[in-house]
Amino acid sequence: MGIYLKRINFINDEFINVSSRIVYTLALPLLLFFTIIKTPLSEVSNLPLILYGLLATLCSYLVLEWWAKRYEPKADRGVFVQGAFRGNLGFIGLAYCVNAYGEQGLIAASLYIGLVTTLYNVLGIVTLNRSMGKDLSLLMICNNIIRNPLIIGILAAFAFSGFGIPVPEFAATTGGYLANLTIPLALLCTGGALNFQELKTNPKKTYSASIAKLVIVPVLITLGGYLYGFRGMDLGILFLMSASPTATVSFIMVKGIGGNYKLAANIIAMTALGALFSVSFGILILRSLDLM
């Protein structure tokens, strides 16, 4: 629908930019906040799943850095690496989990999204700065973590839940309205932001990063999770999160640092299109084996 509405000019780039900011800075943090405060912390904090997700993300990043150093031009290494490991967890990944597991999927994915997205931000800054030959700023990285809206929402939820602070009814009602915007508005923005015409440039780099994002990374992470002992919803969340297409925020980061933003846009568009097939095929396999 997002693709169609953009094509008929019902929505435009300004709408997409503003709506994306609303989702990322307001609606999604509120969704995580209200999900956590109404759920016992023992149900939210699936520590083994979260730790595995963080470790698997870091390992994926290191392998992709090694690969990019050997086979990609230096200026494009950061764009390639970020496009190949950084999934769209808050928008697409969360929608996958909600559709697959309902409210339980939302609960299980909440803290996972916040912490893994924070790691995405740190690693994204590191790889882009390295490939562009710019000095890393520790203050910049720390500031990025502290000001991350998802982390703010999660920490606030833990504070309210831990200290038993009640949320006023009017605030809960208003916050609930905004939180409910998250998934439909995020999906509209994601579809409207796609530009398949850009796929005509740098096709080889686009295809290699997309194959890594949609096939290699999710297969390895899911297989590792299976060998570790994850089953059912936990294994399903690992697959759905790792198989989600490249995050659209990667384009903003690349453009802001002066990198190859056309390649970043290509990877986003290709993975968004390819995920329709790769995720469906992965779900079919896992469910036929009764693993998710």
C-alpha positions as CSV (number, residue, x, y, z in Angstrom):
1,M,0.0,0.0,0.0
2,G,2.9,2.4,0.8
3,I,4.4,1.8,-2.7
4,Y,1.0,2.3,-4.3
5,L,0.1,5.5,-2.4
6,K,3.5,7.0,-3.2
7,R,3.1,6.1,-6.9
8,I,-0.3,7.9,-7.2
9,N,1.2,10.9,-5.1
10,F,-1.2,10.4,-2.3
11,I,1.8,10.5,0.0
12,N,5.1,12.2,-0.7
13,D,8.7,12.4,0.6
14,E,7.8,15.0,3.2
15,F,5.0,12.8,4.7
16,I,7.4,9.9,4.8
17,N,10.2,11.8,6.5
18,V,7.9,13.3,9.1
19,S,6.0,10.1,9.7
20,S,9.2,8.1,10.1
21,R,10.4,10.5,12.7
22,I,7.1,10.2,14.6
23,V,7.4,6.4,14.6
24,Y,11.0,6.2,15.5
25,T,11.1,8.9,18.2
26,L,7.6,8.7,19.6
27,A,5.2,5.8,18.6
28,L,7.7,2.9,18.7
29,P,9.2,3.9,22.1
30,L,5.7,4.3,23.5
31,L,4.8,0.9,22.2
32,L,7.8,-0.7,23.9
33,F,7.1,1.3,27.1
34,F,3.5,0.2,27.4
35,T,4.3,-3.4,26.4
36,I,6.9,-3.7,29.2
37,I,5.1,-2.0,32.0
38,K,2.0,-4.2,31.7
39,T,4.1,-7.4,31.6
40,P,6.1,-9.0,34.4
41,L,9.8,-8.4,33.9
42,S,10.4,-12.1,34.0
43,E,8.5,-12.4,30.8
44,V,10.2,-9.5,29.0
45,S,13.8,-10.2,29.9
46,N,14.6,-13.3,28.0
47,L,18.3,-12.9,28.7
48,P,19.7,-15.9,26.8
49,L,17.8,-14.8,23.6
50,I,19.0,-11.2,24.0
51,L,22.6,-12.1,24.7
52,Y,22.7,-14.5,21.8
53,G,21.2,-11.9,19.5
54,L,23.9,-9.3,20.5
55,L,26.7,-11.9,20.1
56,A,25.3,-13.1,16.7
57,T,25.0,-9.5,15.5
58,L,28.6,-8.7,16.5
59,C,29.9,-11.9,14.8
60,S,28.0,-11.1,11.6
61,Y,29.5,-7.6,11.6
62,L,33.1,-8.9,12.1
63,V,32.7,-11.5,9.3
64,L,31.2,-8.9,6.9
65,E,34.0,-6.5,7.7
66,W,36.6,-9.2,6.9
67,W,34.7,-9.9,3.6
68,A,34.4,-6.2,2.6
69,K,38.1,-5.6,3.3
70,R,39.0,-8.3,0.8
71,Y,36.4,-7.8,-1.9
72,E,34.9,-4.3,-1.7
73,P,36.4,-0.8,-2.5
74,K,37.3,1.0,0.7
75,A,34.9,3.9,0.2
76,D,31.9,1.5,-0.1
77,R,32.9,-1.0,2.6
78,G,30.9,0.7,5.3
79,V,27.8,0.9,3.2
80,F,28.1,-2.8,2.2
81,V,28.6,-3.9,5.8
82,Q,25.8,-1.9,7.3
83,G,23.4,-2.9,4.6
84,A,24.2,-6.6,5.0
85,F,23.9,-6.8,8.8
86,R,21.5,-4.0,9.9
87,G,17.9,-5.2,9.9
88,N,14.8,-3.1,10.1
89,L,13.8,-4.4,13.5
90,G,11.6,-1.6,14.8
91,F,9.4,-1.4,11.7
92,I,9.5,-4.7,9.8
93,G,10.9,-7.1,12.3
94,L,8.4,-6.1,14.9
95,A,5.5,-6.4,12.4
96,Y,6.8,-9.9,11.5
97,C,6.8,-11.0,15.2
98,V,3.3,-9.5,15.9
99,N,1.8,-11.3,12.9
100,A,3.5,-14.6,13.7
101,Y,2.9,-14.6,17.5
102,G,0.5,-11.8,18.4
103,E,0.8,-10.1,21.8
104,Q,3.4,-12.7,23.0
105,G,5.6,-12.0,20.0
106,L,5.5,-8.3,20.8
107,I,6.4,-8.9,24.5
108,A,9.3,-11.2,23.7
109,A,10.7,-8.9,21.0
110,S,10.5,-5.6,22.9
111,L,13.8,-5.6,24.8
112,Y,15.5,-7.5,22.1
113,I,14.7,-4.8,19.6
114,G,16.0,-2.0,21.9
115,L,19.3,-3.5,22.7
116,V,20.2,-5.0,19.3
117,T,19.2,-1.7,17.6
118,T,21.6,0.1,20.0
119,L,24.4,-2.2,18.9
120,Y,23.4,-1.6,15.3
121,N,23.9,2.1,15.8
122,V,27.3,1.7,17.4
123,L,28.6,-0.7,14.7
124,G,27.0,1.4,11.9
125,I,28.9,4.5,13.1
126,V,32.2,2.5,13.4
127,T,32.0,0.9,10.0
128,L,31.0,4.1,8.1
129,N,33.7,6.2,9.8
130,R,36.3,3.5,9.1
131,S,35.4,3.2,5.4
132,M,35.3,7.0,4.9
133,G,38.7,7.4,6.7
134,K,37.2,9.6,9.5
135,D,38.3,9.5,13.1
136,L,35.8,7.9,15.5
137,S,34.4,10.0,18.3
138,L,33.7,8.1,21.5
139,L,31.5,11.0,22.6
140,M,29.5,10.7,19.4
141,I,29.0,6.9,20.0
142,C,28.0,7.4,23.7
143,N,25.7,10.3,22.7
144,N,24.1,8.1,20.1
145,I,23.3,5.4,22.7
146,I,22.1,7.8,25.4
147,R,19.7,9.6,23.0
148,N,18.4,6.5,21.4
149,P,14.5,6.8,21.7
150,L,14.1,3.1,22.0
151,I,16.5,2.8,24.9
152,I,14.9,5.8,26.6
153,G,11.5,4.1,26.3
154,I,12.7,0.8,27.6
155,L,14.6,2.4,30.6
156,A,11.6,4.5,31.5
157,A,9.4,1.4,31.4
158,F,11.8,-0.4,33.8
159,A,11.8,2.6,36.1
160,F,8.0,2.8,36.2
161,S,7.6,-1.0,36.6
162,G,10.4,-1.4,39.1
163,F,9.3,1.4,41.4
164,G,5.6,0.8,41.0
165,I,4.9,4.3,39.5
166,P,1.4,4.4,38.2
167,V,0.7,5.9,34.7
168,P,-2.3,8.3,34.8
169,E,-5.3,7.1,32.8
170,F,-5.2,10.1,30.4
171,A,-1.5,9.5,29.7
172,A,-2.1,5.8,29.2
173,T,-5.0,6.4,26.8
174,T,-3.1,9.0,24.8
175,G,0.1,7.0,24.8
176,G,-1.9,3.9,23.6
177,Y,-3.3,5.8,20.6
178,L,0.2,6.9,19.6
179,A,1.7,3.4,20.2
180,N,-1.0,1.9,18.0
181,L,0.3,4.0,15.1
182,T,3.6,2.2,15.0
183,I,3.2,-0.8,12.8
184,P,0.7,0.5,10.1
185,L,2.5,3.9,9.8
186,A,5.9,2.3,9.7
187,L,4.9,-0.1,7.0
188,L,3.4,2.7,4.9
189,C,6.6,4.7,5.2
190,T,8.8,1.8,4.3
191,G,6.8,1.1,1.2
192,G,6.7,4.7,0.2
193,A,10.4,5.2,0.7
194,L,11.4,2.4,-1.8
195,N,12.9,3.5,-5.1
196,F,13.4,0.5,-7.4
197,Q,14.7,2.7,-10.2
198,E,18.0,3.0,-8.2
199,L,18.6,-0.7,-8.6
200,K,20.0,0.0,-12.0
201,T,23.2,1.4,-10.5
202,N,25.9,-0.8,-8.7
203,P,23.9,-4.0,-9.3
204,K,26.8,-6.3,-8.3
205,K,27.4,-4.7,-4.9
206,T,23.6,-4.5,-4.3
207,Y,23.1,-8.2,-5.0
208,S,26.0,-9.3,-2.9
209,A,24.9,-7.2,0.1
210,S,21.3,-8.3,-0.3
211,I,22.2,-12.0,-0.5
212,A,24.2,-11.6,2.7
213,K,21.3,-9.8,4.4
214,L,18.5,-12.1,3.3
215,V,20.1,-15.5,3.1
216,I,23.6,-15.9,4.7
217,V,23.2,-13.9,7.9
218,P,19.7,-15.2,8.9
219,V,20.6,-18.8,8.0
220,L,23.8,-18.7,10.2
221,I,22.1,-16.9,13.1
222,T,19.1,-19.2,13.0
223,L,21.2,-22.3,12.7
224,G,23.4,-21.2,15.6
225,G,20.3,-20.5,17.7
226,Y,19.0,-24.0,16.9
227,L,22.3,-25.6,17.9
228,Y,22.3,-23.5,21.1
229,G,18.9,-24.9,22.0
230,F,16.3,-22.3,21.0
231,R,13.0,-23.6,19.8
232,G,9.5,-22.3,19.2
233,M,8.9,-18.6,19.5
234,D,12.5,-17.8,20.5
235,L,13.9,-19.4,17.4
236,G,11.2,-17.8,15.3
237,I,12.0,-14.4,16.7
238,L,15.7,-14.9,15.9
239,F,14.9,-15.8,12.3
240,L,12.3,-13.0,11.8
241,M,14.6,-10.4,13.2
242,S,17.7,-11.5,11.4
243,A,15.8,-12.0,8.1
244,S,14.2,-8.5,8.1
245,P,15.3,-6.2,5.3
246,T,17.9,-3.5,5.7
247,A,16.9,-0.6,7.9
248,T,15.9,2.6,6.1
249,V,17.9,4.6,8.7
250,S,21.1,3.2,7.1
251,F,20.4,5.4,4.1
252,I,20.1,8.5,6.3
253,M,23.4,7.7,8.1
254,V,25.3,7.1,4.8
255,K,24.0,10.3,3.3
256,G,24.8,12.3,6.4
257,I,28.4,11.1,6.4
258,G,28.9,11.7,2.7
259,G,29.0,8.1,1.6
260,N,27.6,6.2,-1.4
261,Y,23.9,6.8,-0.6
262,K,22.7,5.4,-3.9
263,L,24.2,2.0,-3.0
264,A,22.5,2.3,0.4
265,A,19.2,3.0,-1.3
266,N,19.7,0.1,-3.7
267,I,20.3,-2.4,-0.8
268,I,17.2,-1.2,1.1
269,A,15.0,-1.6,-2.0
270,M,16.4,-5.0,-3.0
271,T,16.2,-6.5,0.5
272,A,12.7,-5.1,0.9
273,L,11.6,-6.8,-2.3
274,G,13.6,-10.0,-1.7
275,A,12.4,-10.4,1.9
276,L,8.9,-11.0,0.6
277,F,10.2,-14.4,-0.7
278,S,13.1,-15.2,1.6
279,V,11.1,-14.7,4.8
280,S,8.1,-16.6,3.5
281,F,10.4,-19.5,2.5
282,G,12.2,-19.5,5.8
283,I,8.9,-19.6,7.8
284,L,7.7,-22.4,5.6
285,I,10.8,-24.5,6.3
286,L,10.8,-23.8,10.1
287,R,7.1,-24.5,10.5
288,S,7.2,-27.6,8.4
289,L,9.9,-28.8,10.8
290,D,7.9,-27.7,13.8
291,L,10.7,-25.4,15.0
292,M,8.9,-22.0,15.3
